Amino acid sequence: MHTMPERRAAGADLLVLGGGVIGLGCAWRAARAGLDVRVVDAGGTERATEVAAGMIAPVGEALWGEEALLAAAVESAARWPGFAGELESDAELPVPYRRCGSLHVGLDRDETAGLRRLHDLHSELGLEARWLRGSECRRLEPGLTTAVTGGYEAPGEAEIDTRVLLVALRAAAEARGVEVREGRAVELLVEDGRCTGARLESGEELHAERTLAALGARLGGELLPAEVRPPIRPVKGEVLRLRARPGEAPCERIIASERVYVVPRASGDVVIGATMEDRGFDLRVTAGGVHELLREAYRAVPEVAELELLECRAGLRPTTPDNTPVVGATAIEGLMLAGGHHRHGIMLAPVTADAVAAELSGGEVPACAAALRPGRFAARLEGTTA
Ligand SMILES: Cc1cc2nc3c(=O)[nH]c(=O)nc-3n(C[C@H](O)[C@H](O)[C@H](O)COP(=O)(O)OP(=O)(O)OC[C@H]3O[C@@H](n4cnc5c(N)ncnc54)[C@H](O)[C@@H]3O)c2cc1C
């Protein structure tokens, strides 16, 4: 019988490249399923998870033509309470998952008409949401502008502070024996068509039975051999963090209009997001982006003007052509992918992590994960985990 460090010297069962919500989530769930796991994360300012608003909002994100994504979102949102509870118990830290509900509002006739059509789609799809007149919206959220003309409430939607989430995921993973370390993978080790680990910038080689690439916006980059590289690009998002005085939160629920959302945290922090731009790996915060976010947030919830402005950041959403993630084995034996979660990585973390852990440990893979397999972009991308 080998101890964990002895087994690791010979190579872990699983090497995870990337320590965002997806990499750490998969590592933790795989370790819970009995695997010996190691995570290597490059750190830096590129971790989208750190800037995310943390909404778990399957209704608000539902769009025409994105059925596979919606099925995964609904399944994952349903898994969130259990995921948060197990995380809290493994990490021995509070996990601030909060089912605060959301209110999506129209601020003029056109916006409200567009929202009404979306709400009809929600009804067709059986999603939990109810239509409200403008005055009813304001009764629920008195901080809303008097210009609000209608909207829908989605009471099941939730939020989580993603920085607290990252700390908890790391603690839970470590409590389950996962080794988490800093380092940048610069080359995958591939021998006879099989991935056996990765080489780090330091020159060190880490070996493992299976390797999971969870590199966020870098998953479409050159670390992966061209034949298994998924079509992922960075989509920039600027986001603001503000703080309300105790007892003076501008809203109780997530408030979303056509161009902005306002997410209140239990801590008193308020997140306002987010712009969407195709600008490569540009992480600069622009005056125009901040202006647009503040203007639109003020238009919906005028009280945001009273909040203390704490931070302006930009992050990179890892985005595929169909806005749906890639999760599963590749044509290189032993190499799996988990990424491309676009605006939904926090929401989709439980279903992604459970799908990866089940595929690795022979458990039951959630049915909705079949539509996330990399092979939908090109048959050459896909393989088996063997
Ligand atoms: C402004 C904004 C708001 C958002 N709001 C929400 C929201 O409300 N709800 C929601 O569900 N989603 C939201 N998202 C999306 C969500 O943040 C992402 O989908 C999710 O964080 C992606 O997680 P990830 O682990 O794949 O990537 P990341 O969090 O980016 O982590 C990837 C990690 O891989 C590391 N890495 C990269 N290359 C290497 C390498 N060669 N070797 C080792 N490590 C490497 C990086 O350093 C990084 O730490 C938002 C995103 C943005 C930008």
The ligand as an SDF file (V2000), in Angstrom:
LIG
                    3D

 53 58  0  0  0  0  0  0  0  0999 V2000
  -16.9570   40.2770  -16.0200 C   0  0  0  0  0  0  0  0  0  0  0  0
  -17.3700   38.8410  -15.8820 C   0  0  0  0  0  0  0  0  0  0  0  0
  -18.5310   38.5160  -15.1920 C   0  0  0  0  0  0  0  0  0  0  0  0
  -18.9380   37.1810  -15.0660 C   0  0  0  0  0  0  0  0  0  0  0  0
  -20.0550   36.8850  -14.3610 N   0  0  0  0  0  0  0  0  0  0  0  0
  -20.4580   35.5980  -14.2410 C   0  0  0  0  0  0  0  0  0  0  0  0
  -21.6150   35.2600  -13.4960 C   0  0  0  0  0  0  0  0  0  0  0  0
  -22.2780   36.1330  -12.9220 O   0  0  0  0  0  0  0  0  0  0  0  0
  -21.9990   33.9460  -13.4230 N   0  0  0  0  0  0  0  0  0  0  0  0
  -21.2940   32.9530  -14.0460 C   0  0  0  0  0  0  0  0  0  0  0  0
  -21.6940   31.7920  -13.9730 O   0  0  0  0  0  0  0  0  0  0  0  0
  -20.1550   33.2450  -14.7430 N   0  0  0  0  0  0  0  0  0  0  0  0
  -19.7430   34.5310  -14.8570 C   0  0  0  0  0  0  0  0  0  0  0  0
  -18.6190   34.8340  -15.5740 N   0  0  0  0  0  0  0  0  0  0  0  0
  -17.9120   33.7560  -16.2710 C   0  0  0  0  0  0  0  0  0  0  0  0
  -16.9650   33.0060  -15.3540 C   0  0  0  0  0  0  0  0  0  0  0  0
  -16.1700   33.9230  -14.6560 O   0  0  0  0  0  0  0  0  0  0  0  0
  -16.0720   32.0660  -16.1690 C   0  0  0  0  0  0  0  0  0  0  0  0
  -16.8390   31.2770  -17.0620 O   0  0  0  0  0  0  0  0  0  0  0  0
  -15.3040   31.1360  -15.2400 C   0  0  0  0  0  0  0  0  0  0  0  0
  -14.7150   31.8640  -14.1920 O   0  0  0  0  0  0  0  0  0  0  0  0
  -14.2390   30.3730  -16.0010 C   0  0  0  0  0  0  0  0  0  0  0  0
  -13.5330   29.6050  -15.0620 O   0  0  0  0  0  0  0  0  0  0  0  0
  -12.2200   28.8350  -15.4760 P   0  0  0  0  0  0  0  0  0  0  0  0
  -11.7490   28.0890  -14.2750 O   0  0  0  0  0  0  0  0  0  0  0  0
  -12.4540   28.0770  -16.7520 O   0  0  0  0  0  0  0  0  0  0  0  0
  -11.1820   29.9900  -15.8850 O   0  0  0  0  0  0  0  0  0  0  0  0
  -10.3680   31.0050  -14.9690 P   0  0  0  0  0  0  0  0  0  0  0  0
  -11.1070   31.4210  -13.7670 O   0  0  0  0  0  0  0  0  0  0  0  0
   -9.8920   32.0840  -15.8980 O   0  0  0  0  0  0  0  0  0  0  0  0
   -9.1260   30.1520  -14.4670 O   0  0  0  0  0  0  0  0  0  0  0  0
   -8.1740   29.6430  -15.3860 C   0  0  0  0  0  0  0  0  0  0  0  0
   -6.8790   29.4940  -14.6150 C   0  0  0  0  0  0  0  0  0  0  0  0
   -5.9460   28.8130  -15.4670 O   0  0  0  0  0  0  0  0  0  0  0  0
   -4.6750   29.3710  -15.2310 C   0  0  0  0  0  0  0  0  0  0  0  0
   -3.7920   29.0760  -16.3700 N   0  0  0  0  0  0  0  0  0  0  0  0
   -3.8490   29.5730  -17.6310 C   0  0  0  0  0  0  0  0  0  0  0  0
   -2.8460   29.0620  -18.3770 N   0  0  0  0  0  0  0  0  0  0  0  0
   -2.1610   28.2220  -17.5570 C   0  0  0  0  0  0  0  0  0  0  0  0
   -1.0190   27.3720  -17.7440 C   0  0  0  0  0  0  0  0  0  0  0  0
   -0.3780   27.3060  -18.9270 N   0  0  0  0  0  0  0  0  0  0  0  0
   -0.5810   26.6240  -16.6950 N   0  0  0  0  0  0  0  0  0  0  0  0
   -1.2240   26.6700  -15.4870 C   0  0  0  0  0  0  0  0  0  0  0  0
   -2.3040   27.4610  -15.2610 N   0  0  0  0  0  0  0  0  0  0  0  0
   -2.7660   28.2120  -16.2850 C   0  0  0  0  0  0  0  0  0  0  0  0
   -4.9420   30.8630  -15.0740 C   0  0  0  0  0  0  0  0  0  0  0  0
   -3.8710   31.5020  -14.3920 O   0  0  0  0  0  0  0  0  0  0  0  0
   -6.2350   30.8390  -14.2470 C   0  0  0  0  0  0  0  0  0  0  0  0
   -5.9560   30.8810  -12.8630 O   0  0  0  0  0  0  0  0  0  0  0  0
  -18.1590   36.1490  -15.6850 C   0  0  0  0  0  0  0  0  0  0  0  0
  -16.9780   36.4740  -16.3370 C   0  0  0  0  0  0  0  0  0  0  0  0
  -16.5800   37.8000  -16.4480 C   0  0  0  0  0  0  0  0  0  0  0  0
  -15.2850   38.1200  -17.1550 C   0  0  0  0  0  0  0  0  0  0  0  0
  1  2  1  0
  2  3  1  0
  2 52  2  0
  3  4  2  0
  4  5  1  0
  4 50  1  0
  5  6  2  0
  6  7  1  0
  6 13  1  0
  7  8  2  0
  7  9  1  0
  9 10  1  0
 10 11  2  0
 10 12  1  0
 12 13  2  0
 13 14  1  0
 14 15  1  0
 14 50  1  0
 15 16  1  0
 16 17  1  0
 16 18  1  0
 18 19  1  0
 18 20  1  0
 20 21  1  0
 20 22  1  0
 22 23  1  0
 23 24  1  0
 24 25  2  0
 24 26  1  0
 24 27  1  0
 27 28  1  0
 28 29  2  0
 28 30  1  0
 28 31  1  0
 31 32  1  0
 32 33  1  0
 33 34  1  0
 33 48  1  0
 34 35  1  0
 35 36  1  0
 35 46  1  0
 36 37  1  0
 36 45  1  0
 37 38  2  0
 38 39  1  0
 39 40  1  0
 39 45  2  0
 40 41  1  0
 40 42  2  0
 42 43  1  0
 43 44  2  0
 44 45  1  0
 46 47  1  0
 46 48  1  0
 48 49  1  0
 50 51  2  0
 51 52  1  0
 52 53  1  0
M  END
$$$$
